[in-house]
Amino acid sequence: AVPYLQGITLTSAWFLKNLQSSASACWLYSNLTACQALGNMCVMNMNSLSSASTDACGLFQYIYVNTARLGILHSIAFWRPNLPWLYYGDQPGLASQVLEANHFPTVFSFKETNKAVKLRFIAASFDAAGNFLKWQNLEGGILQLCPDTQAKLNAAYTFGTTYQQSCKISVSKILLDFANPIFYDLFLEYNGDNGQQYIWAVPVLNLNLQYSEMFVNQGTNRNNWLLTRRFFLVDALSGKENDLGKLPRVIRIASKITISVRLVPHTQRGTIYPPLLTIAYTDVLVQNPETQSVMVSFSVSYEMNQSEAQIQTDIALGVLGGLAVLWALLKTAGWKRRTGSSIIDLQTVLKFLLFYAGDLANVFFVVTAGTGIYWLVFFKAQQFVSVFLPLPSQEEDFVTYVACAFGLKALQFLQLLVSQLTIDIFFIDWERPKGKVLKAVEGEGVIKSAAAPVSIWRTYFIANEWNEIQTLRKINPLFQVLAVLFFLEVVGFSNLALMDSSSSLTRSSESYLAPWSRVLRFGVSAALWLAIALLQVIFFSVFYERFVEDKISQFVDLCCMSNISVFLLSHSCFGYYIHGRSVHGHADTNMEEMNLNLKREAENLCSQRGLLPNTDGQTFQISISRKMRLHYDRIHETLARKRGPARLLESPASTFEQSTRAYNTMNRFLSSFIDHVHKGMDYIVKDKLLLERILGMEFMEPIEKSIFYNDAGQSFSDVLYYGNETTLLIFDILFFSVVDLASQSFVLAAILTYLQQEIFRFIRNTLGQKNLASKTLVDERFLI
């Protein structure tokens, strides 16, 4: 009786006819063919050493034990003369010893004389009756049941190339091609130091073998494995009942075959452990062969112990994560100083968590990008093998880290977006009326003289320019996405993410394409994003801004020529000031006078543009006192009130007059504040300390006087996209990578990345424009 996995036990015609005769001839006459046939029947029984001594494996073990006096064959303790070598023995821990005690007696490289190195597997084949057939080279594809070209079948044995092949095969085709089972003993051929050729027996791990509670061939604990030697691909013979000419009732198929090659730790010369063949069988109850099918797969994997790399990654995350906590605490302390609050409340805790999320995202990104680029460089560039790529199951932690980096960076990006959309900003108009005009007084019928009105168009012009630079970036997002996609898909950098040893950017259509490595995909895409972005930033900063246009500097110059300063607060008591007061006293003039003013300035015939006399400093970081902020808020309440619900009793004219009055009040207050008119709300100008600039915080608290810090770096761009390029770039890289890791498509990732860039740019522009109109009283209809 032959047991099958589906609980079926049948009386096999083949066993009934040959088992006893083969066992007798093997035991009594040491008949080599009969012993081979008996061994094959044991392999048909999944090498199962049950308590029944009358089954094939029980009879084989009886003969094996009682022929110990005959000695061993080829110096192998488990191989008796005249008997096939089926087992490695059942001592606990023997599997670990077989697989790891001895290194394979040769070294491997990825390339020798510009040719790929092959693993030369050969197999001794036998028929079911025990007759030796021939030696076969596995490059003929004898273990790969799926049909494919010979070139792709041969690629399975290229050293360092992870190979995967799976397909569905109909039961009728299996019965046609494998009517009689063939049994294989697998060896790996190599050259010795003396140039002679040797063979090394490859152990087999049969996942269907469950000998006892101690030896269960599943899991990763090698001490619980019982290694075997002989195997078959399809058994359509033992499942035939009564009549050998009929269709079998059950066929047994090797549905999953894996050859695994493990690298010796800390090797620099390509030393490996003996390869292992892992095989799993599936039993198919034959009912309708034409409609039935079975999924089969064949793979070759290359493994190394990743525990040390995982420990180093965890250490890096732990150390950098601890530093991120300290950095987030410093940011929180700086934020508390800038908000003018000294109480640790729920808002402070939430702000700390947001700062920590952004810093931790950077930590995850640095570690994952470094890991991906490390594997890309060291795996693809090595000649003598020292590292293998992580297996797909070992990449799960890496993918988790990338997902964490993206989630935390998205949180930081949204917080940045919200903060930029809620800044307080006001344009201070320094222009004074030129003379007087006659004006009719409404309702009185008289004409009186009044100050000539100051044109509002300069303010509208500056507001529009500010509106335009809100989403200005140091890189061109569309060019960035297209360039990355071009290098990945057209130039062929995506081929570097394949799990093979080749570093070629081009592959022929006939060649086998190894599976993708998610670590390498992230490493290639991150490296390209960073490299192209760096080139763009260098070009933008060194060439474009210097020789074409620098919109940030131009905005500052435009403010000065328009006689308008920009006062903006990113925090309650901290912000930025752009001093745009014209050195010529006025800007409402004709073209001739404007050109004359520019000429005088070019020839140094007028004073300098700086806030302080004889200086050129026009941009400042400002830390204002609490008293100054309260006064600002009181005036701003009137500005904001008109944006609230319309009052039933107030006419549109009175609302307009109220908002105009509030605008003029704010303009007079801020201009007088800059001119040191308010002695109780004065300010001083000073330079920041080096440590203050490094930490991005202020040590002095503006209690009595506000503090203007000289700023040559134009840091007001921190409230724009321009000053947050690093955050935006990392967010784009992580978004691209997360989509790619989920879809395995660089094209889809590029399209979605560009779409999200455009969506967020639209949100930033639209809501930023509304905030600008609300805070400055510039009618939104004039923002185009």
C-alpha positions in Angstrom: 0.0 0.0 0.0 1.3 3.5 -0.9 0.1 6.5 1.2 -0.6 9.8 -0.5 -0.9 13.3 0.9 -4.7 13.6 0.4 -5.4 10.7 2.8 -5.6 8.2 -0.1 -4.0 4.8 0.4 -4.0 2.5 -2.6 -2.5 -0.8 -3.6 0.1 -0.1 -6.2 0.5 -2.6 -9.0 4.1 -1.7 -9.4 4.9 -2.3 -5.7 2.9 -5.5 -5.7 4.9 -6.9 -8.6 8.4 -5.7 -7.8 8.8 -4.8 -4.1 9.4 -8.3 -2.6 11.5 -9.6 -5.6 13.7 -6.5 -5.6 14.2 -6.7 -1.8 15.1 -10.4 -2.0 17.5 -10.1 -4.9 19.2 -7.1 -3.2 19.5 -8.9 0.2 20.4 -12.4 -0.9 22.4 -11.7 -4.1 23.5 -8.0 -3.7 22.1 -7.4 -7.1 22.9 -3.9 -8.0 19.9 -3.3 -10.3 17.5 -4.8 -7.7 19.0 -2.6 -4.9 18.6 0.5 -7.1 14.9 -0.5 -7.8 14.3 -1.0 -4.1 15.8 2.4 -3.4 13.6 4.0 -6.1 10.5 2.5 -4.5 11.6 4.0 -1.2 11.9 7.4 -2.9 8.4 6.9 -4.3 7.3 6.5 -0.7 8.8 10.0 0.1 11.7 8.3 1.9 9.3 7.8 4.8 10.8 5.7 7.6 7.6 4.5 9.2 7.3 1.8 11.9 6.3 -0.7 9.3 9.3 -2.8 8.3 7.6 -4.3 5.3 7.3 -1.1 3.2 10.0 -0.2 0.7 12.0 2.2 3.0 11.7 -0.3 5.9 13.2 -3.1 3.7 15.9 -0.8 2.5 16.8 0.2 6.0 17.0 -3.4 7.1 19.4 -4.2 4.3 21.4 -1.0 4.9 21.9 -1.8 8.6 22.7 -5.4 8.0 25.4 -4.8 5.3 27.5 -2.5 7.5 30.2 -5.2 7.4 30.7 -4.5 3.6 32.1 -1.1 4.4 31.4 2.2 2.7 31.7 3.5 -0.8 33.7 6.5 -2.0 34.7 7.3 1.6 31.1 8.4 2.4 29.7 6.9 5.6 26.1 6.8 4.3 26.9 4.9 1.1 27.0 1.1 1.1 28.4 -1.0 -1.7 25.6 -2.1 -4.1 23.0 0.2 -2.4 22.0 3.6 -3.6 22.8 6.5 -1.3 19.4 7.7 0.0 20.0 9.2 3.4 22.5 11.3 5.3 21.7 9.6 8.6 19.3 10.5 11.3 21.6 11.9 14.0 20.2 15.2 15.5 22.0 18.2 14.1 23.5 16.2 11.2 21.9 18.4 8.6 23.6 21.5 9.9 26.9 19.7 9.9 26.5 18.5 6.3 25.4 22.0 5.1 27.7 24.2 7.1 30.7 22.2 8.5 32.6 22.2 5.3 33.0 24.9 2.7 32.7 24.0 -1.0 36.2 23.2 -2.1 36.4 26.0 -4.7 35.7 29.7 -5.0 33.4 31.6 -7.3 33.4 34.9 -9.0 30.7 36.7 -11.0 32.9 37.2 -14.0 35.9 35.2 -15.4 37.4 36.5 -18.7 34.3 38.6 -19.3 32.1 35.5 -19.2 29.4 34.6 -16.6 30.4 31.8 -14.3 28.3 28.7 -14.4 27.3 26.2 -11.7 28.0 22.9 -13.3 25.3 20.6 -12.0 25.2 17.0 -13.3 22.8 14.2 -12.4 23.0 10.4 -12.6 19.7 9.2 -13.9 18.0 5.8 -13.3 14.7 4.3 -14.5 12.2 2.8 -12.1 13.5 -0.7 -12.6 16.9 0.4 -11.3 18.9 0.6 -14.5 21.4 3.3 -14.9 20.5 5.5 -17.8 23.2 8.3 -18.2 24.8 11.3 -16.8 22.9 14.5 -17.6 23.9 18.2 -17.5 21.2 20.3 -15.8 21.7 23.0 -18.4 19.6 20.9 -20.6 16.7 22.0 -18.5 15.8 18.5 -17.2 14.6 19.9 -13.8 12.5 22.7 -15.4 9.1 21.3 -16.3 7.9 24.7 -17.7 8.7 25.1 -21.5 11.1 27.9 -22.4 14.0 28.7 -24.7 17.3 26.9 -24.1 19.1 30.2 -23.4 16.7 31.0 -20.6 16.8 27.5 -19.2 20.6 27.6 -19.1 20.5 31.0 -17.2 19.3 29.1 -14.2 22.8 28.0 -13.5 24.6 31.3 -14.0 26.3 32.0 -10.6 24.7 34.9 -8.8 21.6 35.1 -10.9 18.4 34.5 -9.0 16.2 32.3 -11.2 12.4 31.9 -10.9 10.2 30.0 -13.3 6.6 28.9 -12.7 3.7 27.8 -14.9 0.6 25.6 -15.1 1.0 22.2 -16.8 -2.0 20.1 -17.8 -2.2 16.6 -16.3 -2.6 15.1 -19.8 0.8 16.6 -20.8 2.4 15.3 -17.7 1.1 11.8 -18.3 2.3 12.0 -21.9 5.8 13.3 -21.2 6.5 11.4 -17.9 4.8 8.0 -18.3 7.8 6.4 -16.7 9.5 8.1 -13.7 13.2 8.9 -13.8 15.2 9.1 -10.6 18.2 11.5 -10.2 21.3 11.7 -8.0 22.5 15.3 -8.1 26.2 16.4 -8.1 28.1 19.6 -8.5 31.2 19.4 -10.7 34.3 21.5 -9.9 38.0 21.6 -10.7 40.5 20.8 -8.0 43.8 22.5 -7.4 45.5 20.0 -9.6 43.2 20.7 -12.5 41.3 17.4 -12.2 37.5 17.4 -12.2 35.7 16.3 -9.1 32.0 16.0 -8.2 30.3 17.0 -4.9 27.0 15.3 -3.8 24.2 17.7 -3.4 21.9 17.0 -0.5 18.1 17.0 -0.9 15.5 18.4 1.5 12.2 16.7 0.8 9.5 18.9 2.4 7.0 16.0 2.3 9.2 13.8 4.5 8.0 13.7 8.1 10.0 11.0 9.8 9.3 11.8 13.4 8.6 14.7 15.7 12.4 15.3 15.8 12.8 15.3 12.0 10.2 17.5 10.3 11.6 18.9 7.1 9.9 22.3 7.4 11.0 25.6 9.0 14.4 27.1 9.2 15.9 25.0 12.0 18.4 22.8 10.2 18.6 20.5 13.3 15.1 19.2 12.5 15.9 18.3 8.9 16.5 14.8 7.5 18.5 15.2 4.3 18.2 12.7 1.5 19.8 12.2 -1.9 17.6 10.7 -4.6 14.6 12.4 -6.1 12.2 12.3 -9.1 10.1 14.8 -11.0 6.9 12.9 -11.8 5.7 9.5 -10.5 2.8 8.3 -12.6 3.7 4.6 -12.0 3.2 3.9 -8.3 -0.3 5.3 -8.4 -1.6 2.7 -10.8 -3.9 0.0 -9.3 -4.1 -3.6 -10.5 -3.3 -3.0 -14.1 -0.1 -1.2 -15.1 -1.6 -0.3 -18.5 -4.3 1.9 -17.2 -4.2 5.6 -16.2 -2.9 6.1 -12.6 -5.4 6.9 -10.0 -2.9 9.4 -8.4 0.2 11.0 -9.8 2.9 12.7 -7.6 4.5 15.8 -9.1 7.5 17.8 -7.9 5.6 21.1 -7.8 8.3 23.2 -6.2 12.1 22.8 -6.7 14.6 25.2 -5.3 18.4 25.1 -5.5 19.8 27.3 -2.8 23.4 28.5 -2.6 24.6 30.0 0.7 27.6 32.3 1.0 30.1 31.7 3.8 30.0 34.7 6.2 32.8 37.2 5.9 34.2 35.7 2.8 36.0 37.9 0.3 36.8 35.3 -2.3 33.4 33.8 -3.2 33.4 30.8 -0.8 30.1 29.0 -0.5 28.6 26.2 1.5 27.5 23.1 -0.4 24.3 23.8 -2.4 20.9 22.4 -1.2 18.1 21.1 -3.4 14.7 21.6 -1.7 11.7 19.8 -3.2 8.0 19.7 -2.5 5.6 17.2 -4.0 1.9 17.6 -4.8 -0.4 14.6 -5.2 -3.1 14.9 -8.0 -6.1 12.7 -8.0 -6.6 11.9 -11.7 -10.2 12.5 -12.8 -10.2 14.4 -16.1 -6.6 14.8 -17.4 -7.6 17.1 -20.2 -9.1 19.8 -17.8 -6.9 19.2 -14.8 -3.7 21.2 -14.3 -1.0 21.7 -11.6 1.2 24.7 -10.8 4.9 23.9 -10.8 7.9 26.1 -10.1 11.7 26.0 -10.3 14.0 28.5 -8.7 17.7 29.0 -7.9 18.3 31.4 -4.9 21.5 32.8 -3.5 21.5 33.5 0.2 23.7 34.9 2.9 23.3 35.5 6.6 21.6 38.8 6.9 21.6 39.0 10.7 24.7 41.1 10.8 23.4 43.6 8.3 20.1 43.7 10.2 21.9 44.4 13.4 23.9 47.2 11.8 20.7 48.7 10.4 19.0 48.5 13.8 22.0 50.2 15.4 22.0 53.0 12.8 18.3 53.5 13.3 18.7 53.5 17.1 21.5 56.0 17.2 20.1 58.3 14.5 16.6 58.0 16.0 18.0 59.1 19.4 19.7 62.1 17.8 16.4 62.9 16.1 14.7 63.1 19.5 17.3 65.6 20.7 17.0 67.6 17.4 13.2 67.6 17.7 13.5 68.9 21.3 15.8 71.7 20.1 13.3 72.6 17.4 10.4 72.5 19.9 12.4 74.8 22.2 13.0 77.2 19.3 9.4 77.1 18.3 8.3 77.9 21.9 10.7 80.9 21.9 9.3 82.1 18.5 5.7 81.8 19.7 6.4 83.7 22.8 5.0 81.0 25.1 6.8 79.3 28.0 4.0 76.9 29.0 4.3 73.2 28.0 0.8 72.3 26.9 -0.9 69.9 24.5 0.0 72.0 21.5 3.7 71.8 22.5 3.6 68.1 22.7 1.9 67.8 19.3 4.4 70.2 17.8 7.3 68.0 19.2 5.7 64.9 17.7 5.4 66.7 14.3 9.1 67.8 14.5 10.1 64.3 15.5 8.1 62.7 12.7 10.0 64.8 10.2 13.4 64.1 11.7 12.6 60.4 12.0 11.5 60.3 8.4 14.9 61.7 7.4 16.6 59.0 9.5 14.6 56.2 7.8 15.3 57.7 4.4 19.1 58.0 5.0 19.2 54.4 6.3 17.1 52.9 3.5 18.7 55.0 0.7 22.2 54.1 2.1 21.2 50.4 2.3 19.8 50.4 -1.2 22.8 52.1 -2.7 25.2 49.9 -0.7 23.7 46.7 -2.1 23.6 48.2 -5.6 27.3 49.1 -5.6 28.7 46.2 -3.7 26.7 43.5 -5.3 26.9 44.6 -8.9 30.5 45.8 -8.8 32.1 42.9 -7.0 34.1 40.3 -8.9 35.0 37.8 -6.2 31.8 37.4 -4.4 31.5 38.8 -0.9 27.8 39.6 -0.6 24.5 38.2 -1.9 21.3 40.2 -2.2 18.6 39.8 0.5 15.9 37.3 -0.4 12.3 38.6 -1.0 11.4 37.3 2.5 14.3 39.2 4.0 13.3 42.5 2.3 10.1 42.8 4.4 11.8 44.9 7.1 13.4 47.1 4.4 10.0 47.8 2.7 8.5 48.5 6.2 11.3 51.1 6.8 10.5 52.8 3.4 6.8 52.9 4.2 7.5 54.4 7.6 9.8 57.0 6.0 7.0 57.9 3.5 4.3 58.1 6.2 6.3 60.3 8.5 7.6 62.5 5.7 4.0 63.0 4.4 3.0 64.1 7.9 5.9 66.6 7.9 5.0 67.9 4.4 1.3 68.4 5.3 2.3 70.3 8.4 4.7 72.5 6.3 1.9 73.1 3.8 -0.5 74.2 6.6 2.0 76.5 8.2 2.8 78.2 4.9 -0.9 78.7 4.2 -1.5 80.5 7.5 1.4 83.0 7.7 0.7 86.7 8.5 1.9 89.0 5.8 1.5 92.8 5.1 3.0 95.0 2.4 4.2 98.4 3.9 3.8 101.2 1.4 6.3 103.9 2.0 5.1 106.2 -0.8 3.9 109.6 0.3 1.4 111.9 -1.5 2.8 114.3 -4.1 1.1 117.6 -3.5 -2.6 118.2 -3.2 -5.7 117.9 -5.4 -9.1 119.5 -5.4 -11.9 117.2 -4.2 -15.6 117.6 -4.0 -17.0 116.7 -0.5 -20.0 114.4 -0.8 -23.2 115.9 0.6 -21.8 119.3 1.3 -21.6 120.6 -2.3 -18.2 122.3 -1.7 -14.7 121.6 -3.1 -11.8 121.3 -0.8 -8.1 120.5 -1.3 -6.8 117.1 -0.2 -3.6 115.1 -0.4 -3.0 113.5 -3.7 -3.9 109.7 -3.6 -1.1 107.2 -3.6 -1.3 104.6 -6.4 -2.3 101.1 -5.2 -0.9 99.4 -8.3 2.6 99.0 -6.9 1.1 97.0 -4.0 -0.9 94.9 -6.4 2.2 94.4 -8.5 4.3 93.2 -5.5 1.4 91.0 -4.3 1.3 89.3 -7.7 5.1 88.8 -7.7 4.9 87.2 -4.2 2.0 85.0 -5.4 4.1 83.8 -8.3 7.2 82.8 -6.2 5.1 80.9 -3.6 5.7 77.5 -5.4 9.0 78.4 -7.0 11.5 75.5 -6.6 15.2 75.0 -7.2 14.4 72.0 -9.4 12.0 71.6 -12.3 9.6 68.9 -11.1 8.5 67.8 -14.6 12.1 67.6 -15.9 13.1 65.7 -12.8 10.4 63.1 -13.3 11.0 62.7 -17.0 14.8 62.6 -16.5 14.5 59.8 -13.9 12.1 57.9 -16.1 14.4 58.3 -19.1 17.4 56.9 -17.4 15.4 54.1 -15.8 13.4 52.9 -18.9 15.3 54.2 -21.9 18.9 54.2 -20.9 18.3 50.9 -19.0 19.3 51.7 -15.4 16.3 49.6 -14.3 18.2 46.5 -15.4 20.6 47.2 -12.4 17.6 46.2 -10.2 17.5 42.7 -11.4 18.7 39.9 -9.1 21.7 38.9 -11.2 25.3 39.7 -11.2 25.3 41.6 -14.5 25.9 45.3 -14.4 25.0 45.8 -18.1 22.3 48.4 -18.8 21.1 46.5 -21.9 19.6 43.1 -22.1 18.6 41.1 -25.2 15.0 40.1 -25.6 16.1 36.4 -25.7 18.0 36.5 -22.4 16.5 35.5 -19.1 15.4 38.4 -16.9 15.9 37.7 -13.2 13.3 38.8 -10.7 13.4 42.3 -9.4 15.0 43.1 -6.1 13.0 45.7 -4.1 16.1 46.8 -2.4 17.9 47.4 -5.7 14.8 49.1 -7.2 14.8 51.6 -4.3 18.6 52.0 -4.5 18.6 52.7 -8.2 15.6 55.1 -8.2 16.8 57.0 -5.1 20.3 57.3 -6.5 19.0 58.7 -9.8 16.6 61.1 -8.1 19.3 62.5 -5.8 21.9 62.7 -8.6 19.6 64.5 -11.1 18.2 66.8 -8.4 21.8 67.7 -7.3 22.7 68.5 -10.9 19.6 70.6 -11.2 20.3 72.5 -8.0 23.9 73.1 -9.1 22.8 74.4 -12.5 20.1 76.5 -11.0 22.3 78.1 -8.3 25.6 78.4 -10.2 24.4 79.2 -13.7 20.7 80.0 -14.0 20.3 82.3 -11.0 23.6 84.1 -11.8 23.3 84.5 -15.6 19.5 84.3 -16.3 17.3 85.3 -13.4 17.2 85.0 -9.7 13.6 85.5 -8.8 14.1 85.7 -5.0 16.8 88.4 -5.3 14.7 90.1 -8.1 11.7 90.2 -5.7 13.8 92.0 -3.1 15.0 94.5 -5.7 11.5 95.0 -7.0 10.3 95.8 -3.5 13.0 98.5 -3.3 12.1 100.0 -6.7 8.4 99.9 -5.8 9.0 101.5 -2.4 7.2 98.7 -0.6 8.5 96.6 2.3 7.2 93.1 3.2 6.5 92.3 6.9 5.6 88.7 7.5 5.2 86.5 10.6 5.5 82.8 10.4 5.1 82.4 14.2 3.4 84.5 16.8 6.6 86.4 17.6 8.9 85.5 14.8 9.0 86.3 11.1 10.9 88.0 8.3 11.2 91.6 7.1 12.2 92.7 3.6 13.2 96.3 3.6 11.9 97.8 0.4 12.0 101.5 1.2 13.2 103.4 -1.9 16.5 105.4 -1.5 14.9 107.9 -3.9 12.0 108.7 -1.6 9.3 107.8 -4.1 8.5 105.3 -6.8 5.3 106.7 -8.4 7.1 108.4 -11.3 7.5 108.4 -15.0 9.9 106.3 -17.0 12.4 109.1 -17.4 12.8 109.8 -13.7 12.9 106.1 -13.0 15.8 105.5 -15.3 17.5 108.6 -13.9 17.1 107.1 -10.4 18.6 103.8 -11.5 21.5 105.6 -13.1 22.2 107.6 -9.9 22.1 104.4 -7.9 24.5 102.6 -10.2 27.0 105.5 -10.0 26.7 105.5 -6.1 25.3 109.0 -6.2 22.6 108.2 -3.6 22.4 106.4 -0.2 22.5 102.6 0.1 19.3 100.5 0.3 19.9 99.0 3.7 17.7 99.4 6.8 20.7 100.9 8.7 22.6 103.8 7.2 25.5 103.0 5.0 24.5 99.3 4.7 23.0 97.1 2.0 21.2 94.7 4.4 17.6 94.5 3.2 16.4 91.1 4.5 16.1 90.3 8.2 14.8 87.6 10.5 12.7 89.4 13.2 11.9 88.4 16.7 9.2 90.8 17.9 8.2 91.5 21.5 4.9 90.4 23.0 3.7 94.0 23.2 4.4 94.5 19.5 2.4 91.4 18.7 -0.6 92.3 20.7 -0.7 95.8 19.0 -0.4 94.1 15.6 -3.3 91.7 16.5 -5.6 94.5 17.6 -5.3 96.2 14.2 -5.5 92.9 12.4 -8.7 92.1 14.1 -10.3 94.9 12.2 -8.8 93.7 9.0 -10.1 90.2 9.6 -13.6 91.3 10.7 -14.6 92.3 7.2 -13.8 88.7 6.1 -16.3 87.4 8.7 -20.1 87.1 8.3 -21.7 90.1 6.7 -23.6 92.3 9.2 -27.2 93.0 8.3 -27.1 96.7 9.4 -23.8 97.5 7.7 -23.8 98.6 4.1 -21.1 97.5 1.7 -19.8 101.1 1.6 -19.3 101.2 5.4 -17.6 97.8 5.3 -15.3 99.0 2.6 -14.5 102.2 4.5 -13.8 100.2 7.6 -11.4 97.9 5.9 -9.6 100.8 4.1 -9.2 102.6 7.5 -7.8 99.4 9.0 -5.4 99.0 6.1 -4.2 102.6 6.5 -3.8 102.1 10.3 -1.7 99.0 9.8 0.4 100.6 7.2 1.0 103.7 9.4 1.8 101.5 12.5 4.3 99.2 10.8 6.0 102.1 8.9 6.3 104.0 12.2 7.5 100.9 13.9 10.3 100.5 11.4 11.1 104.2 11.8 11.5 103.8 15.6 8.6 106.1 16.3 7.1 103.9 19.1 9.6 104.0 22.0 7.7 101.4 23.9 7.9 99.1 20.9 11.4 99.7 19.5 13.8 97.2 18.0 17.5 96.7 17.7 19.5 95.2 14.7 22.2 92.7 15.4 23.9 89.6 13.9 23.0 86.1 14.9 25.5 84.0 16.7 27.1 81.1 14.8 25.4 78.6 17.1 22.1 80.3 16.7 22.4 80.0 12.9 23.4 76.3 13.2 20.5 75.4 15.5 18.0 77.6 13.8 16.8 79.2 17.0 17.3 82.4 19.0 18.8 82.6 22.4 17.7 86.1 23.3 14.1 86.7 24.2 12.6 90.0 22.9 11.1 91.3 26.2 11.4 95.1 25.9 12.6 95.5 22.4 12.2 93.5 19.2 15.3 92.1 17.5 16.1 92.3 13.8 18.7 89.8 12.8 20.8 90.5 9.7 20.1 87.9 7.1 22.3 87.7 4.1 20.8 84.4 3.1 17.3 85.6 2.3 15.8 83.1 4.7 12.3 84.5 4.2 12.1 81.8 1.5 11.5 79.4 4.4 7.8 80.3 4.1 7.9 79.4 0.4 8.5 76.1 -1.5 11.9 77.5 -2.4 13.3 77.3 1.1 12.1 73.7 1.7 13.5 72.0 -1.3 15.0 69.1 0.7 11.7 68.2 2.3 9.9 68.4 -1.0 12.6 66.3 -2.8 12.6 63.5 -0.1 8.8 63.4 -0.1 8.8 63.0 -4.0 11.5 60.3 -3.8 9.6 58.4 -1.2 6.3 58.8 -3.0 7.8 57.5 -6.2 9.5 54.6 -4.4 6.4 53.5 -2.5 4.3 53.5 -5.7 7.0 51.6 -7.5 7.5 49.0 -4.7 3.7 48.4 -4.6 3.3 48.2 -8.4 6.7 47.2 -9.7 6.3 49.9 -12.4 8.6 52.9 -12.8 6.2 54.4 -15.4 3.2 54.4 -13.1 5.3 55.7 -10.2 6.5 58.6 -12.4 3.0 59.5 -13.6 1.5 59.5 -10.1 4.5 61.4 -8.7 4.0 64.2 -11.2 0.2 64.2 -10.6 0.7 64.6 -6.8 3.2 67.4 -7.4 0.8 69.3 -9.5 -2.1 68.7 -7.1 -0.2 70.0 -4.1 1.2 72.9 -6.1 -2.4 73.8 -7.1 -3.5 73.6 -3.5 -0.5 75.7 -2.3 -1.2 78.3 -5.0 -4.9 78.5 -4.5 -5.0 78.6 -0.7 -1.9 80.7 -0.5 -3.5 83.3 -2.8 -6.6 83.4 -0.6 -4.4 83.8 2.5 -2.5 86.6 0.8 -5.7 88.4 -0.1 -7.1 88.0 3.4 -4.0 89.2 5.3 -3.0 92.1 3.0 -6.4 93.4 1.9 -5.3 93.0 -1.7 -8.4 92.2 -3.7 -8.2 88.6 -4.9 -9.5 89.7 -8.3 -6.2 91.5 -8.9 -4.1 88.4 -8.1 -3.5 86.8 -11.5 
